[in-house]
């Protein structure tokens, strides 16, 4: 039997904070009724994996997928966590991304219910041929084509900005960052940790640049520490950043 003081410490320090965070998410209005269950993420990944799984043609007579009842006689359906199989997934029409957030599970057939789960009018053999054929239905995109599109967008933006002077381009960036900072300050009241996570992940390079510039400025204004060198690794990203003068320098 564990000691009472150790048990209390485990409950208060290790266990209680996680429940406090859950309670905080439930009581805080984040624009969503409650946090989406974690299984939806794995449901989506499983669906996409089965959508790309190859099916041997002609289809085995023992396999009889029925989209309306969401049943199939293949052995893979029984062992699947979400009662999915490649025959059923590829027998329905392409579903929109929002359906993965709205689809509902039922205890009676069909186990999955959503208005986008509509069967193809053709038989499953012709449907699979369309999926594996050269034509693209728009649900999946080619990564190489996406990279080309991104490069075209960058070149177009650069061409549009060629006519700007240094002051105009810099002021445009400052205005954009300032408006974004106001938007971030507005987000604080909602206390949505997901927004904070997205900010730290997607803006990691910008935040790293800001840290480097501000660190260089603090060291340049300090009278105790050594000034940063030109090729110092910690401030190499801020090599072109000019530190602001101190208050004493401004007053003089």
Secondary structure, DSSP 8 states (H G I E B T S, - for coil): ---HHHHHHIIIIIIHHHHHHHHHHHHS--SSSS---THHHHHHHHHHHHHSS---SS--TT---BTTTTB--SHHHHHSTTS--HHHHTTB----TTHHHH-EE-SSSSSEE-TT--B-SS-HHHHHHHHHSS---SSS--HHHHHHHHHHHHHHHHHHHTT--HHHHHHHHHHHHHHHHHHHHHHGGGT-HHHHHHHHHHTHHHHHHHHHHHHHHHHHH-SSS----TT-STTGGGTT------HHHHH-
